[in-house]
Amino acid sequence: MKKELKIPRIKNGTVIDHITAGNAIKVLHILGIPKTSTFVVSVAMNVKSRMGKKDIVKVENREIDPKEVDKIALIAPKATINIIRDYEVAEKYLVKLPDEIIGIVSCSNPTCVSNSREPVKSRFKVICKDPLRIICYYCEREPEDISERII
Amino acid sequence: MNFKGKDIISIKDFSKKEIDYILEYAKKMVPYAKGEKYTDALKGKILSSLFFEPSTRTRLSFESSMNRLGGRSIGFADPSATSQKKGESLADTIRMADAYSDIIVIRHPQEGAARLAAEFSEAPVLNAGDGAGHHPTQCLLDLFTIFTEKKHIGKNNIVLLGDLKYGRTVHSLAYALALYGAELTFVSPASLKMPKEVVEECNELGIEPIQTSILDKAVKDADVLYVTRIQKERFPDAEEYNKVVGSYKIDNKLLSTTKQKLIIMHPLPRVTEIDPEVDYTNHALYFKQAFNGIPVRMALLSLVSGGLL
């Protein structure tokens, strides 16, 4: 039996697959959708897969840039990014957590110097990749709600 | 071992070997710290002493240390008289101090301020306390006090008492003592217990600290009792505070049940937690501990500036 697609194929753009089930909305938030976007976006949530459930996001006519990929890694560490050109997968890569996260997450400590008016970007060291744990380079606190603190 | 140009931000930036080296070097500084010997090891060097928060012991001992080494210090103890009041960033203040001096010592109310300062300074930065964060020179002088009194740091039964939750000094100290393999007991009211992360750090170093709220039993076999002040504002009502404070009072009656060679330490200032009658016993080490800030800070200033004895 022919496999039925939950969302139709796109001609050009990005398909983000294998997003941790329930996190598609957060991925949209990272991509600035819908606030700053006029691109057509399709979302499928809780889709059955071999690994259990997953979410999928398809963005038409937009190829996402590496900085956005790093942000996605924070909330969907097993996601795959497919760049689609003329219905074909032109590039495919897995998101990868960097050892340091710079300028992406704000520190949860209100009295951390990185939250004051200083000419520095927030900076976190990744201390564990699965489950994800990060500590602030400046105040050494560990934020619990990482996805809520993405800038 | 070369420390020239190194920043002193957190005790965790140092290996046990490096700490040992600093403590041995600090020992050599004692006669100079007492004024029995003189040195010009840091002649011509200038220390910027930037205190954005009040301090008595730390600021005076840093400035005294610089003078004892033949150097000079500039700076401020009240940020209201500086450009910070005009809205200048810490980064710019540090750039300026870097241009005017050879070493920078900073105390600041925000956590991570010293780490940030080090990013903007060529000159080595010494952290004299960053909010609720680190105070590595206090930790080193505490280790130095135990080391000089007990001849070693590990193999001691050490009790940390008081506000273990918010107390800045006890977190780094617990880590450093665990690094040396000391036996640890944490005594505090339930609401001011040692944070879980600090206990886990000790565990990772192979130490399983005992946690209790009862002092009498914990102190019986102790070699070192490290007392911290319990801050009144941490309690919802005065009655609760008085109950806790009363139960942790160190007096001669309590000391009659402890080892004769027990030493009592306190980062100071103390309020009511140690009865003044204890000051006259051999147990009281807190004033000597405060003096030890001088040889330890002299050692650090000398090492990071390269102006060795």
Interface residues (C-beta under 8 A of the other chain):
Chain A: N109 T111 C112 V113 S114 S116 R117 E118 P119 V120 C136 Y137 Y138 C139 E140 R141 E142
Chain B: S10 S89 L90 A91 H108 P109 Q110 E111 G112 A113 R115 L116 E119 D130 G131 A132 G133 E197
